């Protein structure tokens, strides 16, 4: 969230029961959110990233029965992790 936050934006972390939400400011939604958790997918091809971070997070979540989801609402990129109870 720090690396991808809009300049002067905010980061918010909410924990409620078995749900963690991590949000950061953004000016536009991700063009292909369905690809976000794919290996080597990069929103910005010029970034120094290799595009593995979210794919690794997704694999850990799948292995641990954690549901992870991305949304863009009110200029906020939000990742929600829903832990099994």
N, CA, C and O atoms as a Tinker XYZ file with bonds, in Angstrom:
   340  protein
     1  N      0.814000   -1.204000    0.000000    73     2
     2  CA     0.000000    0.000000    0.000000    64     1     3
     3  C      0.855000    1.264000    0.000000    63     2     4     5
     4  O      0.491000    2.258000   -0.628000    81     3
     5  N      1.971000    1.233000    0.689000    73     3     6
     6  CA     2.831000    2.416000    0.740000    64     5     7
     7  C      3.405000    2.707000   -0.649000    63     6     8     9
     8  O      3.378000    3.849000   -1.108000    81     7
     9  N      3.918000    1.682000   -1.309000    73     7    10
    10  CA     4.552000    1.857000   -2.614000    64     9    11
    11  C      3.565000    2.311000   -3.683000    63    10    12    13
    12  O      3.928000    3.083000   -4.570000    81    11
    13  N      2.322000    1.839000   -3.609000    73    11    14
    14  CA     1.350000    2.109000   -4.664000    64    13    15
    15  C      0.332000    3.186000   -4.305000    63    14    16    17
    16  O     -0.628000    3.398000   -5.045000    81    15
    17  N      0.526000    3.855000   -3.198000    73    15    18
    18  CA    -0.405000    4.894000   -2.758000    64    17    19
    19  C     -0.252000    6.145000   -3.622000    63    18    20    21
    20  O      0.826000    6.418000   -4.149000    81    19
    21  N     -1.339000    6.898000   -3.758000    73    19    22
    22  CA    -1.284000    8.180000   -4.460000    64    21    23
    23  C     -0.481000    9.169000   -3.607000    63    22    24    25
    24  O     -0.494000    9.095000   -2.379000    81    23
    25  N      0.206000   10.081000   -4.267000    73    23    26
    26  CA     0.991000   11.079000   -3.532000    64    25    27
    27  C      0.076000   11.871000   -2.601000    63    26    28    29
    28  O     -0.947000   12.403000   -3.031000    81    27
    29  N      0.451000   11.945000   -1.322000    73    27    30
    30  CA    -0.342000   12.645000   -0.322000    64    29    31
    31  C     -1.582000   11.872000    0.108000    63    30    32    33
    32  O     -2.431000   12.404000    0.823000    81    31
    33  N     -1.689000   10.620000   -0.325000    73    31    34
    34  CA    -2.864000    9.803000   -0.021000    64    33    35
    35  C     -2.822000    9.206000    1.374000    63    34    36    37
    36  O     -1.936000    9.510000    2.173000    81    35
    37  N     -3.784000    8.361000    1.646000    73    35    38
    38  CA    -3.894000    7.726000    2.957000    64    37    39
    39  C     -3.866000    6.212000    2.812000    63    38    40    41
    40  O     -4.143000    5.661000    1.746000    81    39
    41  N     -3.525000    5.563000    3.910000    73    39    42
    42  CA    -3.584000    4.108000    4.033000    64    41    43
    43  C     -4.433000    3.818000    5.259000    63    42    44    45
    44  O     -4.277000    4.448000    6.305000    81    43
    45  N     -5.328000    2.860000    5.114000    73    43    46
    46  CA    -6.199000    2.507000    6.228000    64    45    47
    47  C     -6.186000    0.988000    6.383000    63    46    48    49
    48  O     -6.305000    0.251000    5.404000    81    47
    49  N     -6.039000    0.534000    7.623000    73    47    50
    50  CA    -6.095000   -0.891000    7.941000    64    49    51
    51  C     -7.213000   -1.083000    8.950000    63    50    52    53
    52  O     -7.218000   -0.472000   10.019000    81    51
    53  N     -8.164000   -1.943000    8.593000    73    51    54
    54  CA    -9.294000   -2.239000    9.475000    64    53    55
    55  C     -9.275000   -3.723000    9.820000    63    54    56    57
    56  O     -9.075000   -4.572000    8.951000    81    55
    57  N     -9.484000   -4.024000   11.094000    73    55    58
    58  CA    -9.583000   -5.411000   11.545000    64    57    59
    59  C    -10.896000   -5.547000   12.288000    63    58    60    61
    60  O    -11.162000   -4.827000   13.251000    81    59
    61  N    -11.720000   -6.488000   11.822000    73    59    62
    62  CA   -13.016000   -6.695000   12.447000    64    61    63
    63  C    -13.323000   -8.188000   12.407000    63    62    64    65
    64  O    -13.648000   -8.735000   11.353000    81    63
    65  N    -13.219000   -8.837000   13.553000    73    63    66
    66  CA   -13.432000  -10.279000   13.594000    64    65    67
    67  C    -12.403000  -10.976000   12.734000    63    66    68    69
    68  O    -11.202000  -10.771000   12.913000    81    67
    69  N    -12.857000  -11.801000   11.799000    73    67    70
    70  CA   -11.957000  -12.540000   10.925000    64    69    71
    71  C    -11.695000  -11.848000    9.610000    63    70    72    73
    72  O    -11.300000  -12.498000    8.643000    81    71
    73  N    -11.906000  -10.519000    9.546000    73    71    74
    74  CA   -11.723000   -9.780000    8.297000    64    73    75
    75  C    -10.698000   -8.664000    8.488000    63    74    76    77
    76  O    -10.777000   -7.880000    9.434000    81    75
    77  N     -9.746000   -8.611000    7.574000    73    75    78
    78  CA    -8.762000   -7.518000    7.552000    64    77    79
    79  C     -8.915000   -6.809000    6.211000    63    78    80    81
    80  O     -8.921000   -7.453000    5.162000    81    79
    81  N     -9.039000   -5.479000    6.246000    73    79    82
    82  CA    -9.114000   -4.667000    5.037000    64    81    83
    83  C     -7.941000   -3.703000    5.025000    63    82    84    85
    84  O     -7.688000   -3.011000    6.011000    81    83
    85  N     -7.230000   -3.658000    3.914000    73    83    86
    86  CA    -6.110000   -2.744000    3.736000    64    85    87
    87  C     -6.435000   -1.886000    2.518000    63    86    88    89
    88  O     -6.614000   -2.405000    1.417000    81    87
    89  N     -6.510000   -0.572000    2.717000    73    87    90
    90  CA    -6.894000    0.357000    1.648000    64    89    91
    91  C     -5.849000    1.436000    1.476000    63    90    92    93
    92  O     -5.215000    1.867000    2.439000    81    91
    93  N     -5.676000    1.868000    0.236000    73    91    94
    94  CA    -4.852000    3.045000   -0.022000    64    93    95
    95  C     -5.527000    3.891000   -1.097000    63    94    96    97
    96  O     -6.335000    3.402000   -1.886000    81    95
    97  N     -5.176000    5.160000   -1.102000    73    95    98
    98  CA    -5.751000    6.108000   -2.059000    64    97    99
    99  C     -5.321000    5.764000   -3.473000    63    98   100   101
   100  O     -4.233000    5.235000   -3.702000    81    99
   101  N     -6.197000    6.075000   -4.413000    73    99   102
   102  CA    -5.873000    5.857000   -5.812000    64   101   103
   103  C     -6.687000    6.790000   -6.677000    63   102   104   105
   104  O     -7.802000    7.169000   -6.318000    81   103
   105  N     -6.137000    7.157000   -7.805000    73   103   106
   106  CA    -6.827000    8.080000   -8.697000    64   105   107
   107  C     -7.720000    7.367000   -9.700000    63   106   108   109
   108  O     -8.753000    7.902000  -10.102000    81   107
   109  N     -7.331000    6.165000  -10.106000    73   107   110
   110  CA    -8.098000    5.406000  -11.098000    64   109   111
   111  C     -8.122000    3.932000  -10.704000    63   110   112   113
   112  O     -7.204000    3.445000  -10.044000    81   111
   113  N     -9.168000    3.229000  -11.108000    73   111   114
   114  CA    -9.196000    1.790000  -10.828000    64   113   115
   115  C     -8.159000    1.050000  -11.671000    63   114   116   117
   116  O     -7.693000    1.557000  -12.692000    81   115
   117  N     -7.811000   -0.141000  -11.234000    73   115   118
   118  CA    -6.901000   -0.996000  -11.995000    64   117   119
   119  C     -7.629000   -1.471000  -13.244000    63   118   120   121
   120  O     -8.781000   -1.899000  -13.177000    81   119
   121  N     -6.953000   -1.394000  -14.379000    73   119   122
   122  CA    -7.600000   -1.678000  -15.665000    64   121   123
   123  C     -8.086000   -3.124000  -15.789000    63   122   124   125
   124  O     -9.171000   -3.362000  -16.321000    81   123
   125  N     -7.312000   -4.079000  -15.314000    73   123   126
   126  CA    -7.689000   -5.494000  -15.406000    64   125   127
   127  C     -7.606000   -6.147000  -14.027000    63   126   128   129
   128  O     -6.695000   -6.938000  -13.781000    81   127
   129  N     -8.532000   -5.835000  -13.126000    73   127   130
   130  CA    -8.447000   -6.389000  -11.768000    64   129   131
   131  C     -8.510000   -7.911000  -11.726000    63   130   132   133
   132  O     -8.021000   -8.521000  -10.774000    81   131
   133  N     -9.101000   -8.529000  -12.736000    73   131   134
   134  CA    -9.174000   -9.995000  -12.767000    64   133   135
   135  C     -7.793000  -10.627000  -12.942000    63   134   136   137
   136  O     -7.625000  -11.819000  -12.686000    81   135
   137  N     -6.812000   -9.850000  -13.370000    73   135   138
   138  CA    -5.436000  -10.341000  -13.560000    64   137   139
   139  C     -4.526000  -10.021000  -12.371000    63   138   140   141
   140  O     -3.373000  -10.453000  -12.339000    81   139
   141  N     -5.022000   -9.291000  -11.428000    73   139   142
   142  CA    -4.201000   -8.736000  -10.355000    64   141   143
   143  C     -3.390000   -9.787000   -9.599000    63   142   144   145
   144  O     -2.261000   -9.515000   -9.189000    81   143
   145  N     -3.949000  -10.980000   -9.410000    73   143   146
   146  CA    -3.268000  -12.018000   -8.639000    64   145   147
   147  C     -2.501000  -12.998000   -9.529000    63   146   148   149
   148  O     -1.995000  -14.007000   -9.038000    81   147
   149  N     -2.410000  -12.713000  -10.832000    73   147   150
   150  CA    -1.657000  -13.569000  -11.763000    64   149   151
   151  C     -0.164000  -13.290000  -11.645000    63   150   152   153
   152  O      0.256000  -12.148000  -11.458000    81   151
   153  N      0.627000  -14.350000  -11.757000    73   151   154
   154  CA     2.082000  -14.179000  -11.747000    64   153   155
   155  C      2.515000  -13.300000  -12.916000    63   154   156   157
   156  O      2.025000  -13.444000  -14.036000    81   155
   157  N      3.427000  -12.402000  -12.638000    73   155   158
   158  CA     4.067000  -11.512000  -13.608000    64   157   159
   159  C      3.158000  -10.405000  -14.151000    63   158   160   161
   160  O      3.566000   -9.654000  -15.037000    81   159
   161  N      1.927000  -10.295000  -13.629000    73   159   162
   162  CA     1.075000   -9.186000  -14.057000    64   161   163
   163  C      1.508000   -7.919000  -13.336000    63   162   164   165
   164  O      1.667000   -7.908000  -12.116000    81   163
   165  N      1.696000   -6.855000  -14.103000    73   163   166
   166  CA     2.063000   -5.560000  -13.529000    64   165   167
   167  C      1.109000   -4.508000  -14.069000    63   166   168   169
   168  O      0.889000   -4.407000  -15.276000    81   167
   169  N      0.550000   -3.733000  -13.164000    73   167   170
   170  CA    -0.326000   -2.633000  -13.575000    64   169   171
   171  C      0.483000   -1.610000  -14.351000    63   170   172   173
   172  O      0.023000   -1.077000  -15.361000    81   171
   173  N      1.701000   -1.337000  -13.870000    73   171   174
   174  CA     2.594000   -0.371000  -14.522000    64   173   175
   175  C      3.816000   -1.123000  -15.045000    63   174   176   177
   176  O      4.699000   -1.467000  -14.259000    81   175
   177  N      3.888000   -1.384000  -16.339000    73   175   178
   178  CA     5.005000   -2.142000  -16.900000    64   177   179
   179  C      6.371000   -1.509000  -16.638000    63   178   180   181
   180  O      7.384000   -2.206000  -16.692000    81   179
   181  N      6.421000   -0.220000  -16.360000    73   179   182
   182  CA     7.709000    0.448000  -16.141000    64   181   183
   183  C      8.165000    0.346000  -14.684000    63   182   184   185
   184  O      9.252000    0.818000  -14.349000    81   183
   185  N      7.359000   -0.256000  -13.819000    73   183   186
   186  CA     7.761000   -0.364000  -12.408000    64   185   187
   187  C      8.924000   -1.336000  -12.267000    63   186   188   189
   188  O      9.163000   -2.159000  -13.151000    81   187
   189  N      9.634000   -1.243000  -11.173000    73   187   190
   190  CA    10.768000   -2.125000  -10.906000    64   189   191
   191  C     10.338000   -3.498000  -10.404000    63   190   192   193
   192  O     11.188000   -4.353000  -10.152000    81   191
   193  N      9.062000   -3.721000  -10.257000    73   191   194
   194  CA     8.521000   -4.975000   -9.755000    64   193   195
   195  C      8.553000   -6.056000  -10.831000    63   194   196   197
   196  O      8.521000   -5.757000  -12.024000    81   195
   197  N      8.617000   -7.327000  -10.395000    73   195   198
   198  CA     8.528000   -8.427000  -11.351000    64   197   199
   199  C      7.114000   -8.990000  -11.414000    63   198   200   201
   200  O      6.829000   -9.850000  -12.247000    81   199
   201  N      6.233000   -8.519000  -10.552000    73   199   202
   202  CA     4.836000   -8.923000  -10.605000    64   201   203
   203  C      4.537000  -10.242000   -9.919000    63   202   204   205
   204  O      3.641000  -10.975000  -10.337000    81   203
   205  N      5.285000  -10.547000   -8.866000    73   203   206
   206  CA     5.064000  -11.805000   -8.151000    64   205   207
   207  C      4.415000  -11.640000   -6.786000    63   206   208   209
   208  O      3.859000  -12.602000   -6.255000    81   207
   209  N      4.470000  -10.456000   -6.209000    73   207   210
   210  CA     4.022000  -10.253000   -4.827000    64   209   211
   211  C      2.599000  -10.690000   -4.555000    63   210   212   213
   212  O      2.365000  -11.475000   -3.637000    81   211
   213  N      1.642000  -10.201000   -5.330000    73   211   214
   214  CA     0.243000  -10.552000   -5.086000    64   213   215
   215  C     -0.057000  -11.993000   -5.472000    63   214   216   217
   216  O     -0.957000  -12.603000   -4.896000    81   215
   217  N      0.675000  -12.554000   -6.434000    73   215   218
   218  CA     0.500000  -13.969000   -6.772000    64   217   219
   219  C      0.926000  -14.842000   -5.594000    63   218   220   221
   220  O      0.282000  -15.850000   -5.303000    81   219
   221  N      2.002000  -14.462000   -4.921000    73   219   222
   222  CA     2.460000  -15.199000   -3.738000    64   221   223
   223  C      1.449000  -15.060000   -2.612000    63   222   224   225
   224  O      1.123000  -16.045000   -1.949000    81   223
   225  N      0.951000  -13.851000   -2.386000    73   223   226
   226  CA    -0.069000  -13.626000   -1.354000    64   225   227
   227  C     -1.294000  -14.486000   -1.637000    63   226   228   229
   228  O     -1.840000  -15.104000   -0.723000    81   227
   229  N     -1.733000  -14.531000   -2.893000    73   227   230
   230  CA    -2.917000  -15.318000   -3.275000    64   229   231
   231  C     -2.694000  -16.799000   -3.011000    63   230   232   233
   232  O     -3.593000  -17.480000   -2.518000    81   231
   233  N     -1.518000  -17.304000   -3.331000    73   231   234
   234  CA    -1.206000  -18.719000   -3.107000    64   233   235
   235  C     -1.225000  -19.043000   -1.619000    63   234   236   237
   236  O     -1.751000  -20.081000   -1.218000    81   235
   237  N     -0.657000  -18.166000   -0.801000    73   235   238
   238  CA    -0.679000  -18.369000    0.653000    64   237   239
   239  C     -2.121000  -18.372000    1.150000    63   238   240   241
   240  O     -2.497000  -19.213000    1.966000    81   239
   241  N     -2.922000  -17.438000    0.662000    73   239   242
   242  CA    -4.330000  -17.374000    1.064000    64   241   243
   243  C     -5.065000  -18.644000    0.653000    63   242   244   245
   244  O     -5.802000  -19.215000    1.456000    81   243
   245  N     -4.878000  -19.092000   -0.576000    73   243   246
   246  CA    -5.553000  -20.301000   -1.049000    64   245   247
   247  C     -5.161000  -21.514000   -0.209000    63   246   248   249
   248  O     -6.012000  -22.326000    0.154000    81   247
   249  N     -3.880000  -21.632000    0.094000    73   247   250
   250  CA    -3.384000  -22.750000    0.890000    64   249   251
   251  C     -3.937000  -22.713000    2.314000    63   250   252   253
   252  O     -4.124000  -23.757000    2.939000    81   251
   253  N     -4.195000  -21.519000    2.818000    73   251   254
   254  CA    -4.653000  -21.337000    4.203000    64   253   255
   255  C     -6.163000  -21.138000    4.317000    63   254   256   257
   256  O     -6.664000  -20.821000    5.395000    81   255
   257  N     -6.885000  -21.320000    3.222000    73   255   258
   258  CA    -8.347000  -21.124000    3.186000    64   257   259
   259  C     -8.764000  -19.699000    3.558000    63   258   260   261
   260  O     -9.816000  -19.483000    4.159000    81   259
   261  N     -7.930000  -18.744000    3.194000    73   259   262
   262  CA    -8.239000  -17.328000    3.391000    64   261   263
   263  C     -8.749000  -16.791000    2.059000    63   262   264   265
   264  O     -8.126000  -17.013000    1.021000    81   263
   265  N     -9.859000  -16.099000    2.083000    73   263   266
   266  CA   -10.401000  -15.520000    0.853000    64   265   267
   267  C     -9.856000  -14.103000    0.729000    63   266   268   269
   268  O     -9.996000  -13.291000    1.644000    81   267
   269  N     -9.236000  -13.816000   -0.407000    73   267   270
   270  CA    -8.713000  -12.473000   -0.651000    64   269   271
   271  C     -9.453000  -11.873000   -1.837000    63   270   272   273
   272  O     -9.756000  -12.559000   -2.813000    81   271
   273  N     -9.735000  -10.588000   -1.733000    73   271   274
   274  CA   -10.503000   -9.910000   -2.771000    64   273   275
   275  C     -9.973000   -8.494000   -2.931000    63   274   276   277
   276  O     -9.462000   -7.897000   -1.984000    81   275
   277  N    -10.102000   -7.968000   -4.140000    73   275   278
   278  CA    -9.717000   -6.584000   -4.441000    64   277   279
   279  C    -10.952000   -5.814000   -4.894000    63   278   280   281
   280  O    -11.800000   -6.346000   -5.611000    81   279
   281  N    -11.044000   -4.555000   -4.467000    73   279   282
   282  CA   -12.104000   -3.671000   -4.966000    64   281   283
   283  C    -11.570000   -2.246000   -5.047000    63   282   284   285
   284  O    -10.590000   -1.890000   -4.393000    81   283
   285  N    -12.240000   -1.443000   -5.866000    73   283   286
   286  CA   -11.916000   -0.017000   -5.978000    64   285   287
   287  C    -13.217000    0.747000   -5.810000    63   286   288   289
   288  O    -14.080000    0.726000   -6.687000    81   287
   289  N    -13.352000    1.428000   -4.665000    73   287   290
   290  CA   -14.572000    2.160000   -4.339000    64   289   291
   291  C    -14.175000    3.507000   -3.740000    63   290   292   293
   292  O    -13.312000    3.566000   -2.864000    81   291
   293  N    -14.792000    4.572000   -4.202000    73   291   294
   294  CA   -14.556000    5.928000   -3.697000    64   293   295
   295  C    -13.065000    6.274000   -3.674000    63   294   296   297
   296  O    -12.543000    6.765000   -2.673000    81   295
   297  N    -12.394000    6.009000   -4.796000    73   295   298
   298  CA   -10.960000    6.305000   -4.962000    64   297   299
   299  C    -10.072000    5.612000   -3.939000    63   298   300   301
   300  O     -9.052000    6.157000   -3.517000    81   299
   301  N    -10.465000    4.408000   -3.544000    73   299   302
   302  CA    -9.662000    3.594000   -2.627000    64   301   303
   303  C     -9.475000    2.202000   -3.216000    63   302   304   305
   304  O    -10.443000    1.537000   -3.583000    81   303
   305  N     -8.220000    1.770000   -3.303000    73   303   306
   306  CA    -7.909000    0.389000   -3.639000    64   305   307
   307  C     -7.978000   -0.383000   -2.326000    63   306   308   309
   308  O     -7.310000   -0.015000   -1.360000    81   307
   309  N     -8.772000   -1.442000   -2.276000    73   307   310
   310  CA    -8.938000   -2.183000   -1.028000    64   309   311
   311  C     -8.732000   -3.671000   -1.256000    63   310   312   313
   312  O     -9.316000   -4.268000   -2.160000    81   311
   313  N     -7.891000   -4.252000   -0.418000    73   311   314
   314  CA    -7.716000   -5.697000   -0.370000    64   313   315
   315  C     -8.366000   -6.179000    0.911000    63   314   316   317
   316  O     -8.070000   -5.682000    1.998000    81   315
   317  N     -9.258000   -7.155000    0.775000    73   315   318
   318  CA    -9.961000   -7.716000    1.920000    64   317   319
   319  C     -9.543000   -9.162000    2.085000    63   318   320   321
   320  O     -9.595000   -9.951000    1.142000    81   319
   321  N     -9.126000   -9.499000    3.298000    73   319   322
   322  CA    -8.769000  -10.872000    3.630000    64   321   323
   323  C     -9.815000  -11.384000    4.623000    63   322   324   325
   324  O    -10.017000  -10.807000    5.691000    81   323
   325  N    -10.467000  -12.475000    4.245000    73   323   326
   326  CA   -11.503000  -13.060000    5.081000    64   325   327
   327  C    -10.986000  -14.394000    5.600000    63   326   328   329
   328  O    -10.863000  -15.361000    4.847000    81   327
   329  N    -10.682000  -14.435000    6.909000    73   327   330
   330  CA   -10.110000  -15.619000    7.529000    64   329   331
   331  C    -11.215000  -16.567000    7.983000    63   330   332   333
   332  O    -12.248000  -16.131000    8.492000    81   331
   333  N    -10.990000  -17.868000    7.795000    73   331   334
   334  CA   -11.999000  -18.816000    8.266000    64   333   335
   335  C    -12.085000  -18.790000    9.787000    63   334   336   337
   336  O    -11.076000  -18.646000   10.477000    81   335
   337  N    -13.299000  -18.932000   10.294000    73   335   338
   338  CA   -13.464000  -18.921000   11.756000    64   337   339
   339  C    -13.350000  -20.305000   12.329000    63   338   340
   340  O    -13.463000  -20.482000   13.543000    81   339
